[in-house]
Amino acid sequence: MIPEITDIRKAAARIERYIHHTPVLTSRTIDLIAGAGIYFKCENFQKVGAFKFRGACNAVFNFDDDILSNGVATHSSGNHAAALALAARVKGVDAFIVMPENAPEIKKKAVAGYGAKITFCKPTLEARESMLAGVVEETSAAVVHPYNNFDVICGQGTCALEILEEIDKPDIVMAPVGGGGLISGTAITVKSLSPATKVYGAEPAGADDAYRSFKSGKLIPSVDPVTIADGLLTSLGDLNFGIITKYVDDIFTVSEEKIVEAMRMVWERMKIIIEPSSAVPMAAVLENPEVFKDKNHSRFSSSICN
Amino acid sequence: MIPEITDIRKAAARIERYIHHTPVLTSRTIDLIAGAGIYFKCENFQKVGAFKFRGACNAVFNFDDDILSNGVATHSSGNHAAALALAARVKGVDAFIVMPENAPEIKKKAVAGYGAKITFCKPTLEARESMLAGVVEETSAAVVHPYNNFDVICGQGTCALEILEEIDKPDIVMAPVGGGGLISGTAITVKSLSPATKVYGAEPAGADDAYRSFKSGKLIPSVDPVTIADGLLTSLGDLNFGIITKYVDDIFTVSEEKIVEAMRMVWERMKIIIEPSSAVPMAAVLENPEVFKDKNHSRFSSSICN
């Protein structure tokens, strides 16, 4: 079942008190370089530093209390782990997080700092999944998938609601694509409320499973992806793929060089810290000037994800 | 002559169309660490990346047209150079900037990018001043001192106007002290509009001329200052010293270690890029917990200067 805009509006009302309404920033210099009016939705200022908190928060707060009494669980090496841990703490329930033992120290610390119970495992998908299965068997905790989940998609879609409140009928809204949680929530919101706006995904060429899936019309998993944008290594979920197929206008792939160039440009010109995954849509603008340039009101919004 | 709040209000009206009204950001994590409610005034998002543009803009726009027809001039290795260059460009007049030949490449590029005419000189104060004198003799340009200047102080004071619009009667407003332009403008604004608010300066212990001047009651210049906060190496101006003596409640000095700790904390927790000079007030909070902690509504605003 694909979420509708009413589901996303319900999510917005559900999480409103717990999330930050993040600012939209602009830079005249970057507009000059791109030849377009570009609006950056600063989800790097979101709680836990990423849009992931929207989805995790919506999922946790939408569970029935009896399900929630056993806590929530997931496996994740990064922002979703921290997001779920914080959402669980806010709700006052346990969070059981399976993390690969080679996860970055700062992420382990963040997840532990939010009071989650961490179980470490070998850094393979198999080890993560079997360890999570064991944790769930023991605790009966409710699993919250990081992107292939109805409530998570609805939560991520609330970000675009805020964009459209602030920017009237943008020409383009673009988001990076990893597992597809952000782009699918974004696409539903934008196409429901501003049908003439183009929705684009942006993906590293070194992890282009969404691009290949989109172009071929069948879900192709990521095999040995290599990119500095470590938040976009995961393969597209099937729920996300269905939504992207239905609502997204196009997906752009970008080189590693352009990702670094875009990230540096945002650091230097906008004075905000974004991770490589977050720079991927700006990289798509730099790499495809003909698509974005010389449109007087070409507008574009990068949902910056940590 | 010391500026009054009416002068600062005039400056605000004069530069309003040309500056960014910068956001105030907060972080729950940093509030927890500090045990206080801390508001960060993000002048790193100001044009040219620093509050310096407020003062330069006010100075340039307050000149009579016949004076301005010869252009404006200054010597500076950093943000004031870029700020004056941009203000001159906005006004459509020439900017003549004397820069030490060892100024950072990125600053040289920024100043050149704003269309200023740059003259390079040896990196000594004597060389800078004599070169500037030569440039002024040749061009009859009007000199705009980076901080020891009535109009510049009024421009910097507009930042605190915005703080007080957003935060009602903060307990404390704190700013870093280099030449003293920001702290003196800030002190006039705050003490005029919210007399019960304490105004504190924060300075690196390795460049503590303002601290020593403030405590001894006489202007003591900086001798061989050493600090990572390279925006705060300059000695206090005499106009600035008079204002600080009259309006500032106290000045704190901080160690290099705390400056780095505070800067890293802001990068990691707030996801914004600030330079070491800008982290000095936060370092003062970390180093003097008893002053800021356990005050329920202790509020503090760091005017982040690029």
Interface residues (C-beta under 8 A of the other chain):
Chain A: P23 L25 N44 F45 G49 I106 W267 E268 M270 K271 I272 I273 I274 N306
Chain B: P23 L25 N44 F45 G49 I106 W267 E268 M270 K271 I272 I273 I274 N306
